Amino acid sequence: MSVIKDISLEDKIQTIKQFSQFMQIDYEYLEPLVSVTVPFEFMRGDLIFREHDAPKFLYIVHKGRVKCFKQSGTGRNFVAYVGSYGGSLNGTAVFSGLPHFLTAQAIETATLLRIKREDYVPVVTRDRKPLMGIILSMEQALRSSYDRLIDAVGERASQRVCDVLYMLQGKFGPELQFSGEEIAELSGTTTETTIRILSTLKRQKIIDSDRRRIRILNDLELKNMSHFPEHSPGRA
C-alpha cells in the first residue's frame, strides 16, 4: 500500500460523485469530504482490511477491482461482493462502527480513496436525506451479502460458478474481463474444475470466452442456472 500524489482534484470529485449515486446520496452532502480524501494504491493480492478489524476508514474504489469475502473454518472463501469504480468496500461497517464482517483484497492493482471514519460519519448523519440513503444502502448490502453467503452453502461447483458469473454480469454487463483463474478464486472452486465448467457453458453457447475475457451470450439460461432471481449490483 502506498499513497498516490498524482490524482487530480477533479478525478476525486468524479469518483465521489459516482459513490454518491452508489449510496443514493446527493453529491452536495459529500462535497466537504473531497478535501480530506487520500488516494492509496494496492497491488494484486494486497489486503485492504480483514474480517473483525475495526472500521477506521471508508474505502471507495477509484480504479481496479477488489473482492470482499468471508472465509469459512475450512479455509473456503465465499465472495459476497466485487467492488469497482465508485463502489464502497465497507460503507455499512464504517457507518455502524461495528467490526468488518468481510475481508477485502485487491484482485488487481487498485487505487482506492480513503476517508477517515470521523470525517465521514458526521457528514452523512447531519441531515435526514443522506441518512436515509445510507440506511437503504445498508439494508441492500446486508440482503445481497447474506443471500450470496447462504446460497453458496452446499452448492455444487457448477452452481457456484454460474452464481458468480450472473453476479458479475449484473454489475459489469455481459463483457467480463475476468480469467478462468479469477472466476475460480471468486467461486471457491479449483481452477481445473472451473475451466471445465466454463468449457461446458461455452459448448452450450451460454458464454463465449478466451484467456482473459468471458462474454455472456444467454443471460436467461445463466439466470436459470443460478440462485439469483434478478440482477443485484451488490453493496458493502
C-alpha positions in Angstrom: 0.0 0.0 0.0 1.3 3.4 -0.9 -0.1 7.0 -1.1 -0.6 8.3 -4.6 0.0 12.0 -5.2 -0.8 12.5 -8.9 -4.6 12.1 -8.7 -6.2 15.4 -9.6 -8.9 17.1 -7.6 -11.3 16.6 -10.5 -10.7 12.9 -10.5 -11.5 12.7 -6.8 -14.7 14.7 -7.3 -15.9 12.4 -10.1 -15.2 9.2 -8.1 -17.1 10.6 -5.1 -19.9 11.7 -7.4 -20.1 8.1 -8.6 -20.0 6.9 -5.0 -22.9 9.3 -4.1 -25.0 7.6 -6.8 -24.0 4.2 -5.4 -25.0 5.1 -1.9 -28.1 7.1 -3.1 -26.9 10.4 -1.6 -26.9 13.8 -3.3 -23.3 14.8 -4.0 -23.8 18.2 -2.3 -23.8 16.4 1.1 -20.5 14.6 0.3 -18.6 17.5 -1.3 -16.9 18.5 2.0 -15.2 15.1 2.0 -13.2 15.8 -1.2 -10.5 17.8 0.7 -9.9 15.1 3.3 -9.8 12.2 0.8 -6.5 10.4 0.4 -5.8 8.0 -2.6 -3.9 4.8 -1.9 -2.6 2.2 -4.3 -2.9 -1.6 -3.5 -1.2 -4.3 -5.5 -2.8 -7.5 -6.6 -3.3 -9.7 -3.6 -2.9 -6.9 -1.0 -5.4 -7.0 1.8 -7.2 -3.7 2.4 -8.8 -4.8 5.7 -9.6 -8.1 7.4 -12.8 -9.5 8.9 -13.1 -8.4 12.5 -10.9 -5.3 12.0 -12.2 -2.0 13.4 -13.6 0.2 10.6 -11.2 3.2 10.8 -11.5 4.3 7.2 -14.1 4.3 4.4 -12.7 2.9 1.1 -14.1 3.9 -2.3 -12.8 2.3 -5.4 -11.2 4.8 -7.9 -9.6 2.2 -10.2 -9.3 -1.5 -10.4 -11.3 -4.3 -8.7 -11.5 -5.6 -5.1 -13.2 -8.7 -3.8 -14.9 -8.7 -0.4 -15.2 -12.2 1.0 -15.8 -14.3 4.1 -13.7 -17.3 5.0 -15.2 -20.5 6.5 -13.5 -22.6 9.2 -12.2 -24.9 6.4 -10.5 -22.0 4.6 -13.0 -21.8 1.8 -13.8 -18.2 0.6 -17.3 -17.0 -0.1 -17.2 -13.9 -2.2 -20.1 -11.5 -1.3 -19.2 -8.6 -3.5 -16.7 -7.3 -6.1 -16.0 -3.6 -5.8 -15.3 -1.4 -8.8 -15.3 2.3 -9.8 -17.3 4.4 -7.4 -18.2 1.5 -5.1 -17.7 1.4 -1.4 -16.0 -1.6 0.2 -17.2 -1.1 3.7 -19.8 1.6 3.9 -22.0 -0.4 6.2 -19.3 -1.2 8.8 -17.9 2.4 8.7 -21.4 3.8 9.3 -22.2 1.4 12.2 -18.8 1.3 13.8 -19.0 -2.4 14.2 -16.1 -4.7 13.1 -15.8 -5.6 9.5 -17.8 -8.7 8.6 -15.9 -9.3 5.4 -12.2 -9.2 4.2 -11.3 -7.0 1.3 -8.5 -8.0 -1.1 -7.3 -6.4 -4.4 -8.0 -8.6 -7.4 -5.6 -6.5 -9.5 -3.7 -3.2 -8.9 -6.3 -0.9 -7.4 -6.5 2.7 -6.5 -8.8 3.4 -3.5 -9.9 6.7 -2.0 -9.6 6.6 1.8 -11.7 8.8 4.2 -11.4 8.7 8.0 -14.5 7.5 9.7 -14.6 10.6 12.0 -14.8 12.7 8.8 -17.4 10.6 7.0 -20.0 9.8 9.6 -20.8 13.4 10.8 -21.3 14.5 7.2 -23.9 11.8 6.3 -25.7 12.0 9.6 -26.1 15.8 9.6 -29.3 15.7 7.6 -32.1 13.3 7.1 -31.8 12.8 3.3 -28.3 11.3 3.2 -29.0 9.4 6.4 -32.0 7.7 4.7 -29.8 6.9 1.7 -27.2 5.3 4.0 -29.9 3.2 5.8 -31.3 2.0 2.5 -27.8 1.1 1.2 -27.1 -0.8 4.4 -30.2 -2.9 4.0 -29.4 -3.7 0.4 -25.8 -4.5 1.4 -26.9 -7.0 4.1 -29.5 -8.6 1.9 -27.1 -9.0 -1.0 -24.2 -10.3 1.1 -26.2 -12.7 3.2 -28.2 -14.1 0.3 -24.9 -14.8 -1.5 -23.3 -16.4 1.5 -26.4 -18.6 2.3 -26.8 -19.6 -1.3 -23.2 -20.7 -1.5 -23.6 -23.2 1.3 -23.9 -26.7 -0.2 -23.9 -25.6 -3.8 -22.2 -27.8 -6.4 -19.2 -26.3 -8.1 -21.1 -25.7 -11.3 -23.8 -23.8 -9.3 -21.2 -21.6 -7.6 -19.5 -20.7 -10.9 -22.9 -19.8 -12.5 -23.8 -17.7 -9.4 -20.6 -15.8 -9.7 -21.0 -15.2 -13.5 -24.5 -14.0 -13.0 -23.5 -11.7 -10.1 -20.6 -10.2 -12.2 -22.9 -9.7 -15.2 -25.3 -7.8 -13.1 -22.5 -5.5 -12.1 -20.3 -5.2 -15.1 -22.6 -6.2 -18.1 -22.1 -9.1 -20.5 -18.4 -8.4 -21.2 -16.5 -9.7 -18.2 -12.8 -9.0 -18.0 -12.1 -12.0 -15.8 -9.9 -15.0 -16.4 -10.8 -18.6 -15.6 -8.4 -18.5 -12.6 -10.1 -15.4 -11.3 -13.6 -16.9 -11.6 -12.2 -20.0 -9.8 -11.0 -17.8 -6.9 -14.2 -15.9 -6.7 -16.4 -19.0 -6.7 -14.2 -21.0 -4.3 -13.6 -23.7 -6.9 -10.4 -25.2 -8.2 -9.0 -23.7 -11.4 -9.2 -27.1 -13.2 -12.9 -27.6 -12.3 -13.8 -24.0 -13.2 -12.2 -24.3 -16.6 -14.1 -27.5 -17.2 -17.4 -25.8 -16.2 -16.7 -22.8 -18.4 -15.9 -25.1 -21.3 -19.3 -26.8 -20.8 -21.1 -23.4 -20.7 -19.2 -22.5 -23.9 -20.3 -25.6 -25.7 -23.9 -24.9 -24.6 -23.5 -21.4 -26.1 -24.3 -19.7 -22.8 -20.9 -18.0 -22.8 -18.0 -17.3 -25.1 -14.5 -17.0 -23.6 -10.9 -16.7 -24.2 -7.9 -16.4 -21.8 -8.8 -13.0 -20.2 -12.4 -12.4 -21.2 -15.9 -14.0 -20.7 -18.9 -12.9 -22.7 -22.4 -13.8 -21.6 -24.4 -14.9 -24.6 -27.5 -16.3 -22.9 -28.3 -14.4 -19.7 -31.7 -16.0 -19.3 -30.2 -19.5 -19.3 -27.5 -18.4 -16.9 -30.1 -16.9 -14.6 -32.0 -20.2 -14.6 -28.8 -22.0 -13.6 -28.0 -19.5 -10.8 -29.7 -18.8 -7.5 -30.2 -15.1 -8.2 -33.8 -14.2 -9.0 -32.7 -10.9 -10.6 -29.6 -8.8 -11.1 -28.3 -7.3 -8.0 -25.3 -5.0 -8.1 -24.3 -5.8 -4.5 -23.1 -3.3 -2.0 -20.8 -3.3 1.0 
